[in-house]
Amino acid sequence: MSSTFFTYLQLGFHHIFDLQAYDHLVFILAMCALYTAYDWRRILVLVTCFTVGHSITLALSTLEIIRFNTAFIELLIPITILLTCFYNFSQMSKNRSHASVVFNWSNFYVVAFGLIHGLGFSNYLKSLLGNRENIVLELLAFNVGIELGQLLIVVLVLILSAVLVQAFRLTRRDWILGVSAAAGAIALMLILEQDFSAIF
């Protein structure tokens, strides 16, 4: 049992870093662009909200409780990135020091976007599981692996932002603008690559 758990934990962890499925990674990058290490409480809440969202749909889809058009979800995922970038642009000049950590609109949209990303995660997991009937352990392990991968990405993003801001004396606005513009460009590229005939 422990061997199975660890195997699927590794699969979940490595999937978040898969360069062939980097859309989830780019979303996390865009999600964290507004914050620095001093905002760790807000970041922790955001990551938790994203986890709540993707855990729900990952479980429901993998257990075959809900079904969906895969091509449509593959389109929605880069749209969530693009919308997050637009949100970042709208927040660049605002003072966030007095914003509520828990009761914040950004937390609600992150949960909603997490629901979409969870469906994307489930495609990969279902391809690994095949026709197995008892998949609760594998589902849990895979989700834990994704969460650990997300946390590592957040830490790396915060370190990178601190280094670049100090080395190049970037302002907070410059960092947000640069990261969000790059993530938005990637999202647009992913959207244009979609096979729209399979969606509609």
N, C-alpha and C positions, 0 to 999 in steps of 0.2 A: 504493500500500500504506500509506504513512504517513498519507494522508488518511483511509483507512478505519479505521486504528488509532485516530487521534485522535478520529474521529467516535464510535466505540463507547466510547472512554475517557470522553468527555463524557457519553454516555448513561448509563453506569454511575455516574458521579459525581453526575449530577443525579437519578438514580433513588433514591439513598439519601436525598435531600432532598425527594422528592416528597411533598407534603402529603396526597395521595390514597393513599399507601402508607406512612404514617408509622409503621407498626408496627415496622419495622426500626430506625428512629431512636429510638423509645421504648425498645426493647430495649437499645441501646447506652447510652442515658441511665441506665437501671436498672443495667446492668452496671458502669458507672463510679461509681455513687453512693457506694460504700464508700471511694473513694480520693481523694487530693489530688495536687497536682502533685509532692509529695515522693515519691509512690509510682509514679513514672513507669515504673520497670522492671516493676513488677507489671502496670501498665496495658498496657504494650507487649506483655508475654507474653499477657495476656488477648485483646487485639486480634488478635495473631498466631494464637492458638488458634481464635478465631472465624473468621478468614480461612481457616485450614486446613480447618475444617469446611464452610464454605459454598462454598469452591473445589471441593471434591470432588463435592458433589451438584449444584452448578451445572454442572460439566462433564459429569457422568454423565447428567443429565437433558436438557441441551441437545443432547448427542450421541445422545439416544434410547436410551441403554444401560439406563436404568431409567425406569419409568413409575409414576405415582401419582395418587391422587384429589386433585384440586386443592382441593376444598372441605375435605377433611380437613386438608391442610397449612395452609390459611387459618385453621383452628381451632387447630392446634397452635402457630402462631406467637404469638398472644396468651397461650397457656398458658405458653410459655417465658418471656414477660415476667412473668407472675404468679408463677411459680416462682422467678424471679430476685429479685423483690421480697420473697417470703417468706424466701429465703436472706439477703437484706440485713437483714431484721428480726432474724433469728437471730444475726447477727454484730455488731450495733450496739454491744454492751457488751464485746466481746472485744478484747484487745490483739493487734493484727496485726503488731506490729513484728518479731516473731521467726518469723513464718510464712514457709515456703519460697516463693520466687518461682516456681520451675519446678514442683516436685513438690507441687502443691496441688490438692485436690479440685475447687476452683472452675474450674481450667483444664480439667479433663475434662468437666465439665458444659457449659462454654462451647463446647467442640469439638462435643459432641452437639447443642447448640442451634444451632450453626452449620450442621450438616448439614440441619436443618429449614429454616432461613432460606435456605440455598442453593437448595432446591427452590422457595421462594417467588420468589427472584430469577430463576430459570430461566423461570418463566411469562412474565415481561415480555420477557426476552431472546428466547425462542422466537417471541413475537408479532412482534418486530422482524425476525428472520431469515427467517421464512417457510419456503420449501422449499429454501434453499441447501444445497449439499452440503459445501463446504469452509468451515468456520466456525471453525477453530482460531484465526486471527488475531482475529476479532471476539470470540470467547470470552475470549481473553487480555486484550484491551483493555478489555472490559466489566468483567472482574474487577479489573483494575488501577484502573479508575475508581471502583469500589465501595470498594476499599481506601483510596484517597486521600480519598474522601468520609468514610469512617469515621474516619480520622485527624483530619480537620478537625473533625468532630463532637466527638471526644474533647478536642481542644484547647479548643474553645468551651465545653464542659461544665466543664472544669477552671478556665477563666478566670471563668466565671459563678459557680462555687462559691466561688472565692477572693474575688470582689467581694461576693457576698451575705453570706458569713461575716464579712468585715471591716465591711461597711456596717451590717449588722443584728446583729453580734456573735452570730451563730448558733454553737451548738456543733456538733461533728461529728455527734453523735447527732441533733440537730434537722435537719441537712441530709439525712442518710440517711433519716430518718423522712419528711420532707416529699417528697423526690424519689421514694422508693419507694412512698409512699401515692398520689401523683399518677399514677405509671406503672402501679401496680396497678389504680387506678380506670379508667384508659384501657383496660387489658387486659380487665377485666371487661366494659366496654362493647362492646369488639370481639367478645368471646365471645358475648354475648347477641345480637349482630347477625347471627350466622352462621345460614345456612340448614341446619339439622340434617337436613332431609329429603334433602338432596343428599349427606350424609355417610354415613348409615346406610341 
